[in-house]
Amino acid sequence: MIDYDVAIIGGGIAGLSLGASLGSDASTVVIEAEDQPGYHSTGRSAAILAQNYGNTLIRALTAWSVPDLGGKNGERLSKRGLVRIATEQQRPRLRSLYDDMVQDTPMDWITGEEVEARVPILRSGRIVCGFANDNAADIDVGRMVQDYASALRQAGGALISGSPVTTLIHQLGRWQITLASGDTMTAGLVVNAAGAWADQLADIAGTVPLGLTPMRRTAVTFDPPAGTDLAALPMTVDADEAFYLKPEAGLLMASPGDETPVLPGDSRPEELDVAICIDRIETAFEIEIRRPRATWSGLRTFAPDRSPLCGWDPEVPGFYWLAGQGGYGVQTAPALARLAADDILGRSGAARTKIEGVSRAALDPARLSTPRNQARQQKGV
């Protein structure tokens, strides 16, 4: 039976980035239920660095992550740009959003004509204004996953895939971990980086779930209109996030921005959501989608307040939450991994104070007392 300092359960971007951040300072194992890491949410991400995406906390975490997202030589990022657009009816809402975000994210307010110049495949005259984030970039998520897994192994860590955790028992200051394969191990600390399965893992560990909700989001890829300059086309997002469209590997990828609560699992798109996506894209753009190249969906798991969980469980010793990143997991991974590593290694925690707009209370799982109490009542605890 192998003994580790830290067992990270979940081999998505959260678990792998933390394993890499712990480095050789702790003997670490990352346990992934699927045959390959990053299979679910990470592998189905929109793969964009959007500094103006999410609430104030998310934007602060993103800003702190930017220097690490590109890799050693910036090879994981490529310029894309992002334009958020509004019809006349949407103008007040978009302006309010811009006024809030421009305080911490460099952006330009642009006219409808300027929007159309940047996104020439839009239907003419429909959009009256927008804002542009020229610093948005495509992220090579596959390379990110490989880099983190490589860093984990180079530091002496282990990556076990293809077998979920079945039991977690805390005795005498250590965790006894059993996998579906029958393999067993022990660890001083367990990190819950299980994404959509984080509440289920909490239940296995004997603590109370925190009310995390996996939500399905649909994506469709299709051929661009003839003559479209994909290299120059920014990601385009509706003011109310009713759709987005971005170049992807020589095609266009679109989503209707759906958020349908679902049970954890291997997400599959619904025909209705695909049809809604196509209708919204054809309404907003001079595009006819006769036959999608591919359709899929992924899970985005949110805490009730839509902010991440990064901290110790308030009731069970040695159990750490790194979950609930929603749709922001890739672009906030470096910051959250470093914060979690500070906690786990018992460092001063000074890194937290360096992130403007981020406090321990904002990330602490203990903040979710209401869903915890509700779950406790349901369990009869």
N, C-alpha and C positions, 0 to 999 in steps of 0.2 A: 504494500500500500504506500503510494507516494504521498509525501506531505509537502504542502505549499504554504507560503505566507498568505497569498491571495488567490482566490478562485473567482474569476470573472465569468458569469453565466450570461452568454449572449455574444455571438461573434459578428455583430453588425459593426457599424462605424463607431458606435459608442464604446463597446467592449474592446475592440482592437486598438482604438486610439488611447484608451486608458492603459492597456497592456504595454503599449509602446512607451507611454509616458512614465510608467513605473520603472522600466528599464531593468538594470541589474541591481537596483536598490531593494527589490523584493523578488523572491521566487514566485513566479506567476504562471497560472494556467488559464487559458480562455477556452470555455466549453461551448460549442455551437451544436444545436440540435440537428441542423441541416447538414448535408454532405459537403457544402462549401460555405465559407463565411460571406456575409453581406448578401444573402439570398433574397431576403424579403424587402423591407423598406429601403435599405441602403442601395441594393441593386436596381431598384425601380424609382430612384430619385430623379427629379427634373434636372439635377446636376448643374445648378446655377448658383453662383455667389451673387446674391442680391442684398447689398448693404441696407437697403430700405425695406426689407421684408420683416414682418413680425412686430411685436410690441417693443417698448423701450428696452426691456431686459434682453430680448433676443438680439436687437440691434447692437447693444453694448457687447454681448458675447461674440457676435459676428465680427465686430470691429477688432476685438482682441485676437480673434482667430486668423484674421487675414494674413499676417506675416508667415504663418505656418501652413496655410492651405496650399500654397503654391509649390511646396517641396523645397529642396535645397537650392534649386536654380530657377524656380518659378515654372517648372515644366508641367505642373498639374493644372495650370490656369491658362486660358486663352481668351482674348478680348471678345466680348459679345455685346455689351450694352443692354439696357432695359428701358422700355418706354411704357408708362402706364397711361391709359387713355380714357376719355370721358365724352359721352354725348352731352347735349345741352342739359338734359335732366340730371345727369350725374355730376355736372360741373361743381356744384357747391360741396358735395361729399369729397370729390377728389381734391379740391382746394383745401378743405379742412385737413385732409390726410397729409397733403404736401406741407402745410404750415407746421404740422406736428413733427414730421420727419426731417424737414430741412434743417432743424436745429442740430442734428447730429450726423446727417448724411448729405454730402455735397450733391445737389441735384439742380436741374434747370427747369423752370416752368416754361412751357412752349405752347404756341398757338396750334390750332387745328391744321393750318397749312404746313407748319414745321413738323407736326406729327406725320402727315402724309409724305413729306419729303424723306423722312427717315424710314417709314413703313409704306412703300408705294403700292403694296398689294391690298391696302385698306380700301373699302368702298368710299369713293370720293364724296365729301361733304357731310359725312355722318359724324365724324369726330370733330369737336370744337376746341379741345385743349388737351393737355397732358403734361406729364413731367418726365424728364429723362435722367437716368442714372448711367452715365457713360463709363463708370468704373465696374459695372457688373461684368462677370466673366463666367465662361463655361468651366466646369470642374471635371477633371478626369477622375471620376469616382472609382473606377476599376483600379487605376494606378494607386489611388489613395489607399484602398483596401490592401493591395499587394505590398505597398511600402510599410504600412503599419504591421502587417503580419510578418514581414521580413525583419523589421526592427524588434518585434517581440522575440522572434527566434534567435536573432543575433545576441540579444541580452540574456539568453539562456531560458527564455520562457517556452511554454508548450501551448500548442493549439490542437484541441481535440474536437473533431467534427463527426457528425453522423449519429449522435446518440444524445437524446435529451436527458436532463436530470430527473430522476424519479423520487429520490428522498434527500432531504437536508435535515440533519439532526445536530443540534448544538449541545455538546456535553463537555464539561471540564475545560471550557475556554477554547474549544476547537470545534470546527464543523466536520461532520462525517457526511461525505457526498457519495451517492450511488447513481450510476447512469443506467439507462435502459439496457445497455450492452452487458451489464453486470459488473463493469469495472467500478472500483471504489478508490477514493482518495480522501485526504483530510486537508483542511486549510484553516489558518487562523482567522481569516476574514472572507466573507462572501460578498461579491458585488452583483447586484441585480441590474444587469444591462440587457434584460430579455425583451425589450421592446413591447410589442403587442401582448406578449405573454408575461409581462412584469407582475401584474396582479396575481396571476396563477402561481408564479414562482414564490411570491410572498406568502401565499396560502400554504405551499409546500414547506416553506421555512418556518411556519408557525406564527407568522405575524399577520397583521390585518391589512388587506388590500387598500389602496388609496383612491379608488374610483377612476382609474385610467380607462380611457375609451379609445379603442382602435377604430379608425374611420377609413373607409375605402375611397380612393381617388382613382379616376379612370384616365387613361391616356390612349391616344390614337396617333398613328403615324401614316403619312400619305405623301404622294408626290407633289412637289411645289409647282406652281404655274410656270410655264415655259419662260425662260429668260430671267428668272428670279435670281438675284445675287445673294445667295445664302450667307456668304462671308460677311456682307455688310448689313444683313438684316438683324435688328435687335430682337430680344425677347419682348413680346408685346402682351401686356396684361390689362384686362378690363378693370375699370375703376372699382367695381364691386367684386372683383375676382370671379366673375361668372364664366370666364375663360382665360386661358393663356395660349400663346403660340410661340414656338421657337424652333430654329433650325436644329436638326439632330442627325448626324451621320449621313448627310446628303439628302435628307428628307425634311419634312416639317412634322413636328410633334405638337399636339394640342391636347388640352384637357378642359372639361367643363367646370373644373373647380369644385367638384362634388365632395361632400363630406358625409358619408352614410355610415352611421354606427354599425359595426359588425363584430362578430366573435373573432378571436384570433384564429388565423388559418392562412392557407395559401390562397391569397385573394385572386378572384377572377372577375372580369368586368361583366356588367349587366347590359343586355342589348339596348335597353331604354337609355342608359347613361351614354352609351356610344352614339345613339341617335341624337340625343340632346347636344352632345359635343359637336357633331357634324353640323347640326342646324345653327348653332351659335357661331361657328366659324364661318359658314357660308353666308350668314347674315351680316357679319362684320367685315368680311374680306371678299375680294374678287377671286374667290376660290370655289371650284366645284369638286367635291370629293366623291367620285364615282365608286371607288373601292379602296378602303383603307389597306395599307400595307400590313399593319399589325394593330392589335388592340390588347391592352393589358390593364391591370390595376395594381395598386400597392396600398399598404396600410400606413397611415400617419396616426400615431398614438398620442393623445393629449391628456394631461392632467385637467381637473375641473377648471383651473384658472388659466390654462393654456400656456403655462410656463414650465420649464424643465424641473425635474427632481434631481438634486445633486447633494446628497448628504446622508447622515446616519439615520437608520430607523430609530424612532424615539422609544421603542419598547424592547426590541430584540437586540442583544449585544452582538457586535461584529457583523452586522448586516447593513450594507450600504446600497443606497438607491442611485442609479444613474439611468434614468428613464424619462419618458414623457416629453421627448424632444419635438414631437409633432412633425411638421414638415421642415424643420430647421436643423435636423440632426447633423447633416454633412457640414454645413457652413459654421456650426457652433462647436463641432467636435473638438478641435484643438484646445479651446478655452475650457470647456467642461472637463476634458481629460486632465488638464493641468490642475484645475481646482480640486478634482477628486483625488489626484495623486498627492497633493498637498495634505489633504485630510488623512488619507490612508497611511502615508509615511510619517505623519505627525510633524510635518513642517509647520512653521509659524503661521501659515495661512496668509502671509503678506500679499500673495498674489491676488487674493480676493479684493483687497483694498485698492489695488491698482486699476481695477476695472470700473471706470466711472459708470454709475447706474446699476451696478450689481452689488447686492448685499447677501449675506448668508441667509437672512430671513426669507429673501425672495426665492431661494432655491431649496431651502430646508424642507424635507418631507413633513416635518411636524406642523407646518402651516396648514396642512389639509386635515384639520381636526374633524370637520363635519363629515366628509365622506368616510373617514376612518371610524367615527362613532356609529354612523349608519351601517357600515359593514359589520361592526361588532354586534349591533343589535340583531342583524339578520342571522348571524352565526350563533346568537344566543350566548355571547360571551359577556 
